[in-house]
Amino acid sequence: MNDHTWLEDFLPLMRCPDTHQPLRRATAEECAKWGVSAALTTQDGSQQFPIDAGIPILLPSIAR
């Protein structure tokens, strides 16, 4: 069972570690473009953070 409801609860509090912009779920089109199945992105789309096994990887060195 993939229960990712915790992420939806915390997403309004999450910020990019580099730009400090709020994060949002990437669209299916954005994920396809980046070659990932799920990701978070900054509001302006300048940074993307993959979601691996339901856990967002918010490391600046991982950002695309």
Backbone as numpy.savetxt, mean C-alpha at the origin, in Angstrom:
# Nx Ny Nz CAx CAy CAz Cx Cy Cz
-8.18 -18.60 5.54 -9.03 -17.41 5.54 -8.14 -16.16 5.54
-8.40 -15.26 4.60 -7.66 -14.01 4.51 -8.51 -12.89 5.08
-8.33 -12.59 6.34 -9.10 -11.53 6.99 -8.24 -10.28 7.02
-8.50 -9.39 6.08 -7.72 -8.16 5.97 -8.50 -6.96 6.49
-9.53 -7.22 7.30 -10.33 -6.11 7.81 -9.52 -5.18 8.71
-8.49 -5.73 9.37 -7.65 -4.88 10.23 -7.00 -3.78 9.41
-6.63 -4.10 8.17 -5.97 -3.11 7.32 -6.91 -1.96 7.00
-8.16 -2.28 6.73 -9.14 -1.23 6.45 -9.33 -0.33 7.67
-9.26 -0.91 8.88 -9.40 -0.12 10.10 -8.22 0.82 10.31
-7.02 0.37 9.95 -5.82 1.16 10.20 -5.40 2.04 9.03
-5.93 1.80 7.85 -5.52 2.55 6.68 -5.65 4.07 6.86
-6.70 4.59 7.47 -6.79 6.05 7.65 -5.65 6.62 8.51
-5.00 5.78 9.31 -3.91 6.24 10.17 -2.54 6.08 9.53
-2.46 5.31 8.46 -1.16 4.96 7.87 -0.65 6.09 6.98
0.69 6.27 7.02 1.35 7.31 6.23 2.57 6.73 5.54
2.94 7.32 4.43 4.16 6.94 3.73 5.36 7.29 4.61
6.32 6.40 4.75 7.48 6.70 5.59 8.39 7.77 4.99
8.30 8.01 3.68 9.13 9.03 3.04 8.45 10.38 2.96
7.24 10.40 2.38 6.56 11.67 2.11 5.56 12.07 3.19
5.19 11.11 4.03 4.21 11.32 5.10 2.79 11.59 4.57
2.57 11.28 3.31 1.24 11.39 2.74 0.36 10.24 3.23
-0.94 10.45 3.29 -1.84 9.34 3.61 -1.72 8.26 2.54
-1.97 7.02 2.95 -1.93 5.90 2.02 -3.34 5.47 1.66
-3.46 4.88 0.49 -4.73 4.31 0.03 -4.42 2.99 -0.64
-5.47 2.17 -0.83 -5.30 0.92 -1.57 -5.08 1.26 -3.04
-4.14 0.61 -3.66 -3.93 0.78 -5.09 -5.07 0.11 -5.85
-5.42 0.68 -6.98 -6.46 0.09 -7.81 -5.92 -1.16 -8.50
-6.81 -1.96 -9.05 -6.40 -3.16 -9.78 -5.53 -2.79 -10.97
-5.83 -1.69 -11.62 -5.04 -1.24 -12.76 -3.62 -0.84 -12.32
-3.52 -0.13 -11.19 -2.20 0.25 -10.67 -1.39 -0.99 -10.29
-2.02 -1.94 -9.63 -1.32 -3.16 -9.23 -0.82 -3.92 -10.46
-1.64 -4.02 -11.49 -1.23 -4.71 -12.71 -0.05 -3.99 -13.35
-0.07 -2.69 -13.35 1.02 -1.89 -13.92 2.33 -2.13 -13.18
2.25 -2.29 -11.86 3.44 -2.49 -11.03 3.82 -3.95 -10.90
2.97 -4.84 -11.38 3.28 -6.27 -11.33 3.12 -6.90 -9.96
2.18 -6.39 -9.17 1.90 -6.95 -7.85 0.40 -7.27 -7.76
0.04 -8.13 -6.82 -1.38 -8.47 -6.69 -2.12 -7.50 -5.78
-1.42 -6.86 -4.85 -2.04 -5.88 -3.95 -0.97 -4.91 -3.47
-1.37 -3.66 -3.26 -0.42 -2.66 -2.81 -1.15 -1.48 -2.18
-0.39 -0.72 -1.41 -0.83 0.58 -0.95 -0.03 1.61 -1.72
-0.59 2.78 -1.89 0.11 3.85 -2.59 -0.19 5.17 -1.91
0.67 6.15 -2.15 0.43 7.49 -1.62 -0.71 8.13 -2.39
-1.26 9.18 -1.85 -2.38 9.86 -2.50 -2.02 10.34 -3.90
-0.77 10.79 -4.10 -0.37 11.26 -5.42 0.19 10.16 -6.30
0.31 8.94 -5.77 0.80 7.81 -6.55 2.30 7.77 -6.75
3.03 8.59 -6.03 4.49 8.65 -6.23 5.24 7.50 -5.56
4.63 6.85 -4.57 5.25 5.73 -3.87 4.26 4.59 -3.79
4.75 3.36 -4.00 3.90 2.19 -3.89 4.55 1.21 -2.93
3.70 0.56 -2.13 4.17 -0.40 -1.14 3.39 -1.70 -1.32
4.08 -2.79 -1.67 3.38 -4.06 -1.89 2.78 -4.60 -0.59
1.73 -5.37 -0.74 1.11 -6.08 0.38 1.48 -7.54 0.19
2.20 -8.09 1.14 2.68 -9.48 1.06 2.00 -10.30 2.16
1.24 -11.31 1.76 0.52 -12.17 2.71 -0.35 -11.34 3.66
-0.97 -10.28 3.12 -1.87 -9.45 3.91 -1.19 -8.38 4.74
0.14 -8.28 4.64 0.88 -7.31 5.45 1.55 -6.28 4.53
1.21 -4.99 4.68 1.86 -3.98 3.86 3.34 -3.84 4.25
4.20 -3.79 3.25 5.63 -3.64 3.47 5.96 -2.16 3.30
6.05 -1.45 4.42 6.21 0.00 4.41 7.66 0.43 4.58
8.56 -0.28 3.96 9.97 0.08 4.03 10.32 1.00 2.88
10.97 2.12 3.15 11.31 3.05 2.06 12.11 2.38 0.94
13.00 1.47 1.27 13.82 0.84 0.25 13.02 -0.10 -0.64
11.84 -0.53 -0.19 10.99 -1.42 -0.96 10.06 -0.63 -1.88
9.83 0.63 -1.56 8.89 1.44 -2.33 9.35 1.51 -3.78
8.38 1.57 -4.66 8.69 1.69 -6.10 8.58 3.14 -6.50
